[in-house]
Amino acid sequence: MIIKLLIEGGDMKPGPAIAQQLGPLGINMGKVISDINSSTKEFKGMKVPVELHVDKKTKEFTIKTFSPPASELIKKEMNLEKGSNDHKNLIVGNASIEDIIKITKIKYANMLEKDFKSAVKSILGTSKTVGILVENENPNDLIHEVAKGKFDKEINQKLSETTAEKRQKLDEFYNQIKTAQDMKAEKNKKAAEEAEKAKAEKAAAAPVAAPSAGAVKTDGAKPGAGSKASGTPAKAAAKPAAKPAAKKK
C-alpha cells in the first residue's frame, strides 16, 4: 500500500489526516513521523512530497522522499517567503547561474529531462514564474542563450557556488530595479488616492436635484375631501343655481 503525503520538510506533525490513513493499519505513527522528519530535514521550510510504502501484513514501512517543487527550491535559495504575484512586471530577486545549477542538482533525480543542461533550462523556466532574474536577465531569454552554449563550462562542471563578489554585483543590480519598482508603486498609489479624492469632492459639490413641477409635498397634511389617493386635488362639485320663484298674477 502506498500513501502519498505533502509535508513541511523536517516538521511533520500528527494530525487527523495522517491518523485516518495510518490508524486502521496499526502502524506506529510516532515512528513514521520521526523517520519522515529525519529524511526531509534538509528541506526544512519547504513543502516536500513523500511516499509511504506500507506492508499491511508485517506493518513495516519504507519512506521515499521526493525533492520539493522547483519553485519552492528557488524561493528557498533566494530567501523569499513568496514569489511575485505579477511575474511579468514585478521582480523579486536576481539569481546566479550557479544558484540555478545548485537547484537543478537537487531536483534532477525527479525530473523528466534526460540530460543536465535540459534540466537547467527547465529550472530557468520556473524561475520566470517565481519572478526572479538570472544573471541580470529575463530567465526565458537566458534559456535561448544557454541552448547556444552560454554557461556550458559552469553547467558541465555543475558549479554551484557563487563568489561573494559576483553576489554583490547581482544584488546591486536588483536593488536598482527594486528602487524603481517601489517608486512606481508609490506613484500609482498616490494617483489612485488623488483620483478617489477628486471623485468624492465632485460628488459632494453636485447640486441637489429640485423637485419637479406639480410634485405633491408629503408634509403629513390630510388631503381635502374628495381627493384621490394619488394626491390629485378633487374638483369642487358644482351645484345648479336656484331658479327664481314664479310671480303670481
C-alpha positions in Angstrom: 0.0 0.0 0.0 1.3 3.4 -0.9 0.3 6.6 1.0 1.2 9.9 -0.6 1.8 12.9 1.6 2.9 16.5 1.2 4.6 17.7 4.4 6.7 20.5 5.8 10.3 19.4 5.4 11.6 18.2 8.8 8.5 19.4 10.6 5.7 16.9 10.1 3.2 16.8 13.0 0.5 14.3 13.9 -3.0 15.3 12.7 -6.4 13.9 11.7 -5.4 13.4 8.0 -2.4 11.1 8.7 -4.2 9.4 11.6 -7.1 8.4 9.4 -4.7 6.8 6.9 -2.3 5.1 9.3 -4.6 4.4 12.2 -6.5 1.4 10.6 -3.2 -0.1 9.6 -1.9 -0.4 13.1 1.4 1.3 12.3 3.4 3.2 14.9 2.5 6.8 13.9 5.2 8.3 16.1 7.9 6.4 14.4 6.5 7.2 10.9 6.6 10.9 11.8 10.1 10.7 13.3 11.5 8.9 10.3 9.9 11.3 7.8 11.2 14.3 9.6 14.7 12.8 9.6 14.6 12.1 5.9 13.3 15.6 5.0 15.2 17.8 7.4 17.4 19.2 4.6 14.3 20.7 3.1 13.2 22.5 6.2 10.7 25.3 5.5 9.6 23.8 2.2 6.7 21.5 1.1 8.1 18.0 0.4 6.3 15.2 -1.4 6.7 11.9 0.4 5.5 8.3 -0.3 5.0 5.9 2.5 5.1 2.2 1.3 3.4 0.1 3.9 3.2 -3.7 4.2 -0.2 -4.4 5.7 0.8 -7.9 6.9 4.1 -7.1 8.6 3.3 -3.5 9.5 6.7 -2.5 8.1 7.1 0.6 6.0 9.7 2.4 3.9 9.8 6.1 3.1 10.5 7.5 -0.4 11.3 11.3 -0.3 11.0 13.4 -3.4 12.6 16.8 -3.9 10.3 19.8 -3.3 8.8 21.6 -6.3 11.3 23.7 -8.2 9.5 26.9 -7.2 9.9 26.0 -3.6 13.6 25.3 -4.1 14.1 28.6 -5.9 12.4 30.6 -3.1 14.4 28.8 -0.5 17.7 29.5 -2.3 16.8 33.2 -2.8 15.4 33.6 0.8 12.0 34.5 -0.5 8.8 34.0 1.6 6.8 34.0 -1.6 7.2 34.6 -5.3 6.0 37.5 -7.4 2.2 37.9 -7.8 2.9 39.6 -11.2 6.0 38.0 -12.6 5.7 39.9 -15.8 6.1 43.3 -14.1 7.3 42.6 -10.5 10.9 41.3 -10.0 11.6 39.8 -6.5 15.2 38.7 -6.9 18.3 38.1 -9.0 20.0 34.7 -9.1 23.3 33.5 -10.4 23.6 30.6 -12.9 25.3 28.8 -10.0 22.1 29.1 -8.0 20.2 27.6 -10.8 22.7 24.7 -11.2 22.5 24.1 -7.4 18.7 23.8 -7.6 19.0 21.6 -10.7 21.3 19.2 -8.8 18.8 18.8 -6.0 15.8 18.3 -8.4 17.5 16.4 -11.2 16.7 12.9 -10.0 13.0 13.6 -10.0 12.9 15.4 -13.3 11.9 14.1 -16.7 14.8 15.7 -18.6 17.4 13.2 -19.7 20.4 15.5 -19.7 21.5 18.0 -17.1 21.6 21.0 -19.5 18.0 20.5 -20.4 17.1 20.3 -16.7 18.9 23.6 -16.1 16.7 25.2 -18.9 13.6 23.8 -17.2 14.6 25.4 -13.8 15.2 28.7 -15.7 11.7 28.5 -17.0 10.3 28.0 -13.4 12.5 31.0 -12.3 10.5 33.3 -14.6 7.2 32.2 -13.0 8.6 32.9 -9.5 9.6 36.4 -10.6 13.4 36.5 -10.5 16.1 37.4 -12.9 19.1 35.2 -13.5 22.4 36.8 -14.2 20.5 40.2 -14.6 18.4 38.7 -17.4 14.9 37.5 -18.1 15.2 33.7 -17.5 13.2 33.0 -20.7 15.8 34.9 -22.7 18.6 33.1 -20.9 17.1 29.7 -21.9 17.9 30.5 -25.6 21.4 31.7 -24.7 22.1 28.5 -22.7 20.9 26.4 -25.6 23.5 28.2 -27.8 26.3 27.4 -25.4 26.4 30.2 -22.8 27.5 28.9 -19.4 28.5 25.5 -20.8 31.5 25.5 -18.5 29.5 26.1 -15.4 26.8 23.6 -16.4 29.2 20.8 -17.5 31.2 21.1 -14.3 28.0 21.6 -12.2 29.4 24.6 -10.4 27.0 25.6 -7.6 28.9 28.2 -5.5 28.6 31.9 -6.2 31.5 34.1 -5.3 30.9 37.0 -2.9 32.0 39.5 -5.5 29.5 38.2 -8.1 26.7 38.0 -5.5 27.3 41.7 -4.6 27.1 42.8 -8.2 23.9 40.8 -8.7 22.4 42.3 -5.5 23.3 45.8 -6.6 21.6 45.3 -10.0 18.5 44.0 -8.3 18.4 46.9 -5.8 18.3 49.4 -8.6 15.3 47.6 -10.1 13.6 47.3 -6.7 14.1 51.1 -6.1 12.4 51.8 -9.5 9.6 49.4 -8.7 9.0 50.9 -5.3 8.9 54.5 -6.8 6.4 53.4 -9.5 4.2 51.7 -6.9 4.2 54.8 -4.7 3.4 57.0 -7.7 0.5 54.7 -8.7 -0.8 54.7 -5.1 -0.8 58.5 -4.9 -2.5 58.8 -8.3 -5.2 56.3 -7.1 -5.7 58.3 -3.9 -6.0 61.6 -5.7 -8.5 60.1 -8.2 -10.6 58.9 -5.3 -10.4 62.2 -3.5 -11.4 64.1 -6.7 -14.3 61.7 -7.2 -15.5 62.3 -3.6 -15.2 66.1 -4.0 -17.2 66.0 -7.2 -20.0 64.0 -5.6 -20.1 66.5 -2.7 -20.3 69.5 -4.9 -23.0 68.2 -7.2 -26.3 70.3 -6.8 -29.3 68.7 -5.2 -32.0 68.0 -7.8 -35.0 70.4 -7.4 -38.5 68.7 -7.1 -40.3 68.5 -10.4 -43.3 70.8 -11.1 -46.6 69.6 -9.7 -44.9 67.3 -7.2 -47.0 66.8 -4.2 -45.4 67.6 -0.9 -45.8 64.9 1.7 -45.9 67.0 4.8 -48.4 64.9 6.6 -51.4 67.1 5.8 -54.6 65.2 5.1 -55.9 65.5 1.6 -59.0 67.6 1.2 -62.4 66.0 1.0 -63.0 64.2 -2.2 -59.3 64.0 -3.1 -58.0 60.8 -4.6 -55.3 58.7 -3.1 -52.9 59.7 -5.9 -52.8 63.2 -4.4 -54.6 64.9 -7.4 -56.8 67.7 -6.0 -60.5 66.9 -6.0 -62.7 69.0 -8.2 -65.3 71.0 -6.4 -68.8 69.7 -7.1 -70.8 72.5 -8.9 -74.4 72.9 -7.7 -77.0 74.3 -10.1 -78.2 77.8 -9.4 -81.6 78.1 -7.8 -84.4 79.3 -10.1 -86.3 82.4 -9.0 -89.9 81.7 -7.7 -92.7 82.3 -10.3 -94.7 85.6 -9.7 -98.4 85.3 -9.1 -100.7 87.1 -11.5 
